[in-house]
């Protein structure tokens, strides 16, 4: 059992007994301090502060590591969104180009019909215009693209509604429209970003399909029409017609050379498994027809001559379908290249999202530990309210020996009074406190 010590906050615990050096047996008291409420609270606060300090250091380190990662993830995500938007714009431009190129061929056919004086098909022009409208060219946000289309559209519909002009007049009227359509193709390339595409194969394929091939189709139609209108003139008229024909044939030859060069670079640079097999056969057909129409030495030849109209018309009738097939197949392969790039960008976003989720998952245990570390532990009510009940301190009387050694006097300290209790006198060799 224990007895209270006069000092607050301490308790005697008597453990065994011992012999005093003076010969008096007494129990040995061991003083064990008790923790008061204030001391316990201070200790708890100190432990919490230390835990919070460690947690705060971990949180700061984790934040310092995650902030650059988060910034990089946001930047990459934004750049990928911009790339996806660019690919969508390019694919939309590809659809618009396909419709405009078909309109160019339709106008060239209408021109030849008017020049030759044969009945044309106005409904073909109207259908081609409707296809361009359906592609959304009128809503193209590029500068001057929609405005130019509004102008060209009105002129094309005017040609389909009044095919009365023939000969040279019909040639001039239709040539103005085809020139505007070629300019329209360039504006679409610029607005859609196809001419600035980062892929080497895509950029060169766009140049071959949307610049070289449409211009060749227009010039082949003009060559046929110039040949048809060259007869029935004098010597001066024949020479002038031969010169114009030579210039047109040279332009066709230049376009054909650039077309072949660009496609050769495309086939060397591309990683597509379908681009070469799907285009090589059509390219060979177009190249063969162009070589028959426009020999490369046509301008430098000293003896300019007007080719046979039947030969030119036959070669053109072979060229036009081959050019349309190649244009359609080429734009399809271009769209496949852009779609593959779109899939790559989407995969990048997915990988980035998985990386962010993995980083958050790795940081979650640290955050959870931080929350638990900063929480003050609950103290049970019974323990918190319990206080040591110390007995009232009293002044212990001081023992003194009587002169005769028979009695012991107990004198209260500080009161100046003595009190003698009867009893047997303690031996002289015993010590009594």
PyMOL commands that set and color helices and strands:
alter all, ss='L'
color gray80, all
select helices_A, chain A and resi 37-116+122-134+137-139+145-161+167-192+194-196+200-229+235-269+275-293+309-373+381-385
alter helices_A, ss='H'
color red, helices_A
select strands_A, chain A and resi 2-4+10-19+25-33+398-401+408-411+418-421
alter strands_A, ss='S'
color yellow, strands_A
deselect
rebuild
show_as cartoon
